[in-house]
Structures are given as structure tokens and as C-alpha cells.
Amino acid sequence: MLKKDNLTLGMILGFLTPVLAFVLYWIYARVQKGYSFSQLLDLISINHFMLLPKVMSLCLIANGLVFYLYTRKRRDITAKGIFLVTMLYAIIILLLKIFR
């Protein structure tokens, strides 16, 4: 069983939180504009995925919130895992912006 304060839990939260944020973004786009999931992916992929780094950056804001909550609870090892995955996402975003 996972302890409440460990690196693996932080990494799992770090990977899943942006995915959840993207799903919430899709729900917002569906309510506001009526986009289906495939239409939203088509919109992101227009012009060789120029919007992908921007959408990923918006989804990383949720990681910042989760990181803040875990540091406030003094779960520092879990917060390290969240921070590690956030930095991996940031490197991917930078590479996407450089090599688009």
C-alpha cells in the first residue's frame, strides 16, 4: 500500500493532474463551443501542433495547484514527485516550441 508521503504517489499525481485538467478543458470547450473530443484534437493539431505547447502549459497550472496543496500539508516527498514530473512536462513543452 502506498504511504501518504512518497515519490511514486507524487509522480502519479504529476502525470494525472494535467490529463484531468485537459478533460476539464474539453468539457469547457464542449459546453461553450459544442466541440467533440476529436474536433478539439483537430483544432489543436492545426498548423503542425502549434497550439499543443499552449494547451499543455495551461494544463500544468493544475500541477502547480496540487504542488501547493501538498507543500502546505508538509508532504514534501510527494511534492518532489509532482515537481519532478512538472519539470519533465516543461522540458517537453520547450522542445515542442523549439522544434515545431
Contacts in CASP RR format, 6 or more apart in sequence:
PFRMAT RR
TARGET T0000
AUTHOR 0000-0000-0000
METHOD contacts of the structure
MODEL  1
MLKKDNLTLGMILGFLTPVLAFVLYWIYARVQKGYSFSQLLDLISINHFM
LLPKVMSLCLIANGLVFYLYTRKRRDITAKGIFLVTMLYAIIILLLKIFR
2 8 0 8 1.000
2 9 0 8 1.000
3 9 0 8 1.000
4 75 0 8 1.000
4 78 0 8 1.000
5 75 0 8 1.000
5 76 0 8 1.000
5 77 0 8 1.000
5 78 0 8 1.000
6 77 0 8 1.000
6 78 0 8 1.000
7 77 0 8 1.000
7 78 0 8 1.000
7 80 0 8 1.000
7 81 0 8 1.000
7 84 0 8 1.000
9 78 0 8 1.000
10 70 0 8 1.000
10 77 0 8 1.000
10 78 0 8 1.000
10 79 0 8 1.000
10 80 0 8 1.000
10 81 0 8 1.000
10 82 0 8 1.000
10 85 0 8 1.000
11 81 0 8 1.000
11 82 0 8 1.000
11 84 0 8 1.000
11 85 0 8 1.000
13 66 0 8 1.000
13 70 0 8 1.000
13 78 0 8 1.000
13 81 0 8 1.000
13 82 0 8 1.000
14 63 0 8 1.000
14 66 0 8 1.000
14 81 0 8 1.000
14 82 0 8 1.000
14 85 0 8 1.000
14 86 0 8 1.000
15 85 0 8 1.000
17 62 0 8 1.000
17 63 0 8 1.000
17 66 0 8 1.000
17 82 0 8 1.000
18 56 0 8 1.000
18 59 0 8 1.000
18 60 0 8 1.000
18 62 0 8 1.000
18 63 0 8 1.000
18 89 0 8 1.000
19 59 0 8 1.000
20 62 0 8 1.000
21 58 0 8 1.000
21 59 0 8 1.000
21 60 0 8 1.000
21 61 0 8 1.000
21 62 0 8 1.000
22 55 0 8 1.000
22 59 0 8 1.000
25 55 0 8 1.000
25 58 0 8 1.000
25 59 0 8 1.000
26 35 0 8 1.000
26 37 0 8 1.000
26 40 0 8 1.000
29 35 0 8 1.000
29 40 0 8 1.000
30 36 0 8 1.000
30 40 0 8 1.000
35 43 0 8 1.000
43 51 0 8 1.000
44 51 0 8 1.000
44 52 0 8 1.000
44 55 0 8 1.000
45 52 0 8 1.000
48 100 0 8 1.000
49 96 0 8 1.000
49 100 0 8 1.000
50 100 0 8 1.000
52 96 0 8 1.000
53 93 0 8 1.000
53 96 0 8 1.000
53 97 0 8 1.000
53 100 0 8 1.000
56 89 0 8 1.000
56 92 0 8 1.000
56 93 0 8 1.000
56 96 0 8 1.000
57 93 0 8 1.000
60 86 0 8 1.000
60 89 0 8 1.000
60 90 0 8 1.000
60 93 0 8 1.000
63 82 0 8 1.000
63 85 0 8 1.000
63 86 0 8 1.000
63 89 0 8 1.000
64 82 0 8 1.000
64 86 0 8 1.000
66 82 0 8 1.000
67 79 0 8 1.000
67 82 0 8 1.000
67 83 0 8 1.000
67 86 0 8 1.000
70 76 0 8 1.000
70 78 0 8 1.000
70 79 0 8 1.000
70 82 0 8 1.000
71 79 0 8 1.000
END
